[in-house]
C-alpha cells in the first residue's frame, strides 16, 4: 500500500489535476491526502471527480484558506469516516486483503513545526518550547517518525540565499500496531514542483534486503546478570594471545546471550505459565508455600521485564522517554525504525550517477574503502618514514 500526502497550496492551479494524475500513475497510491486545496463543497467535488480516484472526503475551508481532501479507490481499500473538522479528517482503513488489527494508526500531514534544529535552514531558530510540546504529544501517543529518503526539507520559501528558509514539516508518524504490520515501510520526499511543499510518499510494500552479519556490540545491561563476569573471565583466560582471547570472548558472549541472557521470550512464557498454574492452585487451596512461590516468580518476572526494557531502550537510543516507563513495544519499534533510517538505500558514484540496487551500493562502498586503504598502503611504501617505527 502506497500513501501520498501533499500540501498543494491551491487546487485551481493550471497544472494541479495533471500533476495529481502523474503522481497516481508514477507511484500508484492507494490513498492520497491533498492539503490546503482552498476549495470545498461542490467545487471540490467537481475537481475530485476528474482525478484518478473514485472516492473522496472533503473538509470545509476556512474562508479562502485550508481545505483537506482524502482520496482513494474503493476496489483497493475500504475507508470509513470517523470525524472531520476544517483541519482534520479521521478515518479507519480496511485493506481489501486483510484488516489492520489493534487500530494501527498513522498521523500524516503538514505540521507547520520542525522537531529539531536539523529540520530547518535559515530564519528563526526552532522554538524549544513548541518542539518539546510536539515531542511530548508524540510520546504520549507512542508515535515515531519513520524517517525519509530524498531531499532533507519538504518546504521552501523559494527566496534568494540570504533570505532562504527551508523546513522539514511534512511527515508520517506511526504507532506500534501500524509498524508491526508494515516493518519495511519507507518514506520518500519527492521532487518539489507546483507548490512550495514537496509530495511525500509512504510505501508499505516489502523490499528485498541483503542479509549481512551484524557486528558484535557490547550491551551494558549484561552487567546486571551475575553470571556475566564468569563468562568473561573464562573466555578471556583460556587463550594466550590478545586476538585469540578477543575472538573467543565474542564467541562465548554471543552464545551466553542467546542461550541464557537474551532469551527473554521463552523465560517470560515459562514464568507466566508457572504463575498461571500457581494462581489457579491458590484459588482452589491457598497455602503459605504457594504464596511465597508466587511472590518469588513475580520478582523474577519483574527482573526479566526490566532487562528486556533496558536492552530495547539501549538499542533504540531514545533519550527523551521518561525513565522507568516500561514501554517495551515502543522501544522495540524505535529500534526497528532507527535501523531502517540508518539503511543506505542509494548512493552517488564518482561520475554523478545514483545507484539504487543494494548490491551496487554495497560494491561501491567496498570499492571506496579498498581504494582508500590501498592508496594509504602504497603511500606508506613510497615513504617508509610514514610507517610506525618498532
Residue, then its C-alpha position, 0 to 999 in steps of 0.5 A: x500500500x502506497x500513501x501520498x500526502x501533499x500540501x498543494x497550496x491551491x487546487x485551481x492551479x493550471x497544472x494541479x489535476x495533471x500533476x495529481x494524475x502523474x503522481x497516481x500513475x508514477x507511484x500508484x497510491x492507494x490513498x492520497x491526502x491533498x492539503x490546503x486545496x482552498x476549495x470545498x463543497x461542490x467545487x471540490x467535488x467537481x475537481x475530485x471527480x476528474x482525478x484518478x480516484x473514485x472516492x473522496x472526503x472533503x473538509x470545509x475551508x476556512x474562508x479562502x484558506x485550508x481545505x483537506x481532501x482524502x482520496x482513494x479507490x474503493x476496489x483497493x481499500x475500504x475507508x470509513x469516516x470517523x470525524x472531520x473538522x476544517x483541519x482534520x479528517x479521521x478515518x479507519x482503513x480496511x485493506x481489501x486483503x486483510x484488516x489492520x488489527x489493534x487500530x494501527x494508526x498513522x498521523x500524516x500531514x503538514x505540521x507547520x513545526x520542525x522537531x529539531x534544529x536539523x529540520x530547518x535552514x535559515x530564519x528563526x531558530x526552532x522554538x524549544x518550547x513548541x518542539x518539546x510540546x510536539x515531542x511530548x504529544x508524540x510520546x504520549x501517543x507512542x508515535x515515531x517518525x519513520x524517517x525519509x529518503x530524498x531531499x532533507x526539507x519538504x518546504x521552501x520559501x523559494x527566496x534568494x540565499x540570504x533570505x532562504x528558509x527551508x523546513x522539514x514539516x511534512x511527515x508520517x508518524x506511526x504507532x506500534x500496531x501500524x509498524x508491526x504490520x508494515x516493518x519495511x515501510x519507507x518514506x520518500x520526499x519527492x521532487x518539489x514542483x507546483x507548490x512550495x511543499x514537496x509530495x511525500x510518499x509512504x510505501x508499505x510494500x516489502x523490499x528485498x534486503x541483503x542479509x549481512x552479519x551484524x557486528x558484535x556490540x557490547x550491551x551494558x545491561x549484561x552487567x546486571x546478570x551475575x553470571x556475566x563476569x564468569x563468562x568473561x573471565x573464562x573466555x578471556x583466560x583460556x587463550x594466550x594471545x590478545x586476538x585469540x582471547x578477543x575472538x573467543x570472548x565474542x564467541x562465548x558472549x554471543x552464545x551466553x546471550x542467546x542461550x541464557x541472557x537474551x532469551x527473554x521470550x521463552x523465560x517470560x512464557x515459562x514464568x507466566x505459565x508457572x504463575x498461571x498454574x500457581x494462581x489457579x492452585x491458590x484459588x482452589x487451596x491457598x497455602x503459605x508455600x504457594x504464596x511465597x512461590x508466587x511472590x518469588x516468580x513475580x520478582x523474577x518476572x519483574x527482573x526479566x521485564x526490566x532487562x528486556x526494557x533496558x536492552x530495547x531502550x539501549x538499542x533504540x537510543x531514545x533519550x527523551x522517554x521518561x525513565x522507568x516507563x516500561x514501554x517495551x513495544x515502543x522501544x522495540x519499534x524505535x529500534x526497528x525504525x532507527x535501523x531502517x533510517x540508518x539503511x543506505x538505500x542509494x548512493x552517488x558514484x564518482x561520475x554523478x550517477x545514483x545507484x539504487x540496487x543494494x548490491x551496487x551500493x554495497x560494491x561501491x562502498x567496498x570499492x571506496x574503502x579498498x581504494x582508500x586503504x590501498x592508496x594509504x598502503x602504497x603511500x606508506x611504501x613510497x615513504x617508509x618514514x610514514x610507517x610506525x617505527x618498532 
